[in-house]
Amino acid sequence: MPHPYVLLSAAVSLDGFLDDTGPERLLLSGAADFDRVDEVRASSDAILVGAGTLRSDNPRLLVNSAERRAARIASGRPEYPLKVTVSGSGDLDPTAQFWHTGGEKVVYTTDEGAAKASGLLHGLGVEVVSTGPDLDWRVLLEHLHGVRGVRRLMVEGGGRVHTQLMREGLADELQLAVAPLFVGEVDAPRLFGPGAYPPGRMRLVETRPVGDVVLIRYVPTAPGVGGRASAADRHWLGLACELAELCPPSETAFSVGAVVVAADGTELARGHSREGDDSVVHAEEAALAKIDPADPRLGSATVYSSLEPCARRASRPAPCARLILDAGVRRVVTAWREPDTFVAGADGNALLAAEGADVVVLPEYEQRATAPNRHLLG
């Protein structure tokens, strides 16, 4: 199911702390960065914090600029983004500022926590949603997208929430404001805790000074594992759709883009249909041809293709699904199932799955994948 774009936002000290252990909140950002955060809030459909942050900081989570609120209303959106909190226990203080300021609010909790939260927040107009016996971030994100219409979610903490979303590969972007000071207290809260994170290096997309802090923006690159999609899967599939736009137009073949990515997020190769001087080459075929067949990374790599890899083709003996399997790749992410336009009953995904490959279909990218093929689809 589609998810919102998940943006993790935090201010940290040079040694990676969110706060110190003093009774008052440590202000890591200055006026310029607070205004930047206000702008990011105004651009979001929802803002999320964990219950621990509600207890420790008692935040209001508002868009403070009257001009930005007016612009939201003028664009047909609510004055304030939806406010979201997460609590496994449902133990929430009904007097907190969070509930009495801004617009709509929703709590995500467990089956057990839902009864407690509903009782404590009765009469406050707060929606309480259970994600099941345990707190399930994927169910939460699917509900926000499908039921609440949230397309862009800003997550403002705390460290436990950031850690869980990053470890599960659900964060599309990390925005860090790094403050020029040290905390140095062993018991102070850190941005990220220990655990198993997606491998490899994240990709730097921006760095700039904001007052006396430095804003750093990263996006993940490591593919998901098995049949579960990660935020990085969406990035790479989006790139495959962009590559499809580069294909020379054809009346007899689809325009398709493909990218092959190692488990650590390293791009191994990319290709698109009819690339170069080969008028019949397919996207996956073009990409795989650029990789040494002996490359040990192929066995744990992911192929991203804007169209389901073909199971049969007239132009060459080996269809793309077979080329992928013969290369040793066992994970494929695609946007669009092949229609019967040229090959009846084409089902490359079934061929891949039958031989042990994990196939992930992200239908929210179908419109982008079909765009360069409109002339073939009637």
Helices and strands as residue ranges (DSSP letters): E 5-12, H 31-42, E 46-50, H 51-57, H 66-74, E 82-86, H 97-100, E 105-109, H 111-120, E 127-130, H 137-146, E 152-155, H 159-167, E 173-178, E 203-210, E 213-219, H 231-244, E 257-261, E 267-272, H 283-288, G 296-300, E 302-305, H 320-326, E 331-334, H 348-354, E 358-361, G 363-365, H 366-370, G 371-376
